[in-house]
Amino acid sequence: MCPFCRVYIERNEGCAQMMCKNCKHTFCWYCLQNLDNDIFLRHYDKGPCRNKLGHSRASVIWNRTQVVGILVGLGIIALVTSPLLLLASPCIICCVCKCCRGKKKKHDPSTT
């Protein structure tokens, strides 16, 4: 059973990291430990579940490399876009401002 919502889960094959389809809780099949915040799957590096993930060591290292790459990529995107957003924010705010649009229509010489 899922340790969070108690729904029955069947494992036929595959890895020991389980995700409940009902509540999306992630846990270890063997010891039922919470793995929701273990994005690097370090739970399977030591303790009673060591090397029981069901994947090769190379596969786990590749997974960790991908996670780090995604996090670094998101960080680079945030660093590049944040100054651009700061520079563009007055234009974005002004274009959206309804007060300015109303004033422009009143003073627009093409409407008279």
C-alpha positions as CSV (number, residue, x, y, z in Angstrom):
1,M,0.0,0.0,0.0
2,C,1.0,3.6,-0.6
3,P,2.3,4.9,2.8
4,F,0.6,8.2,2.2
5,C,-3.0,7.4,0.9
6,R,-3.1,3.6,1.6
7,V,-4.1,2.7,-2.0
8,Y,-2.9,-0.7,-3.1
9,I,0.0,-0.7,-5.6
10,E,1.3,-3.7,-7.6
11,R,4.9,-3.9,-8.8
12,N,5.5,-6.4,-11.6
13,E,9.0,-5.2,-12.6
14,G,11.2,-2.2,-12.9
15,C,12.8,0.0,-10.3
16,A,12.1,0.3,-6.6
17,Q,11.3,4.0,-6.7
18,M,7.5,4.0,-6.7
19,M,5.0,6.8,-7.4
20,C,1.4,6.3,-6.3
21,K,-1.0,7.1,-9.2
22,N,-3.6,8.3,-6.7
23,C,-1.7,10.9,-4.6
24,K,1.6,11.2,-6.6
25,H,3.6,10.3,-3.5
26,T,7.1,8.9,-4.3
27,F,8.5,6.2,-2.0
28,C,10.9,3.2,-1.8
29,W,9.2,-0.1,-2.6
30,Y,11.3,-2.0,0.0
31,C,11.2,0.2,3.1
32,L,8.4,2.7,2.2
33,Q,10.6,5.7,2.9
34,N,9.5,9.0,1.5
35,L,11.4,9.9,-1.7
36,D,9.4,13.0,-2.7
37,N,12.5,15.3,-2.2
38,D,15.2,12.8,-3.2
39,I,15.7,13.9,-6.8
40,F,19.2,12.4,-6.9
41,L,18.0,9.0,-5.5
42,R,20.6,9.0,-2.8
43,H,18.4,6.7,-0.7
44,Y,19.8,3.8,-2.8
45,D,23.4,4.7,-2.1
46,K,23.5,3.5,1.5
47,G,21.5,1.6,4.2
48,P,19.4,-1.5,3.7
49,C,18.2,-0.4,0.3
50,R,21.7,0.1,-1.1
51,N,22.0,-0.9,-4.8
52,K,18.3,-2.1,-4.8
53,L,17.0,0.6,-7.1
54,G,16.9,-1.8,-10.1
55,H,19.0,0.3,-12.4
56,S,22.7,0.1,-13.2
57,R,25.1,2.5,-11.4
58,A,25.8,4.2,-14.8
59,S,22.1,4.8,-15.2
60,V,21.8,6.4,-11.8
61,I,24.9,8.6,-12.5
62,W,23.3,9.6,-15.9
63,N,20.1,10.5,-14.1
64,R,21.9,12.7,-11.6
65,T,23.9,14.4,-14.4
66,Q,20.6,15.2,-16.2
67,V,19.1,16.7,-13.1
68,V,22.1,18.8,-12.4
69,G,22.2,19.9,-16.1
70,I,18.5,20.9,-16.0
71,L,19.0,22.9,-12.7
72,V,22.1,24.7,-14.1
73,G,20.3,25.4,-17.4
74,L,17.3,27.0,-15.5
75,G,19.8,29.0,-13.4
76,I,21.5,30.3,-16.6
77,I,18.1,31.2,-18.1
78,A,17.1,33.1,-14.9
79,L,20.4,35.0,-14.9
80,V,20.1,36.0,-18.5
81,T,16.5,36.9,-18.5
82,S,16.2,38.7,-15.2
83,P,18.2,41.9,-16.3
84,L,16.2,41.9,-19.6
85,L,12.9,41.8,-17.6
86,L,14.1,44.6,-15.4
87,L,14.9,46.7,-18.3
88,A,11.7,45.9,-20.1
89,S,9.4,46.2,-17.1
90,P,8.6,50.0,-17.5
91,C,7.5,49.4,-21.1
92,I,5.5,46.3,-20.2
93,I,3.8,48.1,-17.3
94,C,3.1,51.3,-19.4
95,C,1.7,49.3,-22.4
96,V,-0.7,47.5,-20.0
97,C,-1.7,50.5,-18.0
98,K,-5.4,51.4,-18.8
99,C,-4.9,55.0,-17.5
100,C,-2.4,55.8,-20.2
101,R,-4.6,54.3,-23.0
102,G,-7.5,56.5,-21.9
103,K,-5.3,59.6,-22.0
104,K,-3.9,58.7,-25.4
105,K,-7.4,58.5,-26.9
106,K,-8.4,61.9,-25.5
107,H,-5.3,63.6,-26.8
108,D,-5.0,61.8,-30.1
109,P,-5.3,64.4,-32.9
110,S,-6.5,61.8,-35.5
111,T,-9.7,61.3,-33.6
112,T,-10.8,64.9,-33.8
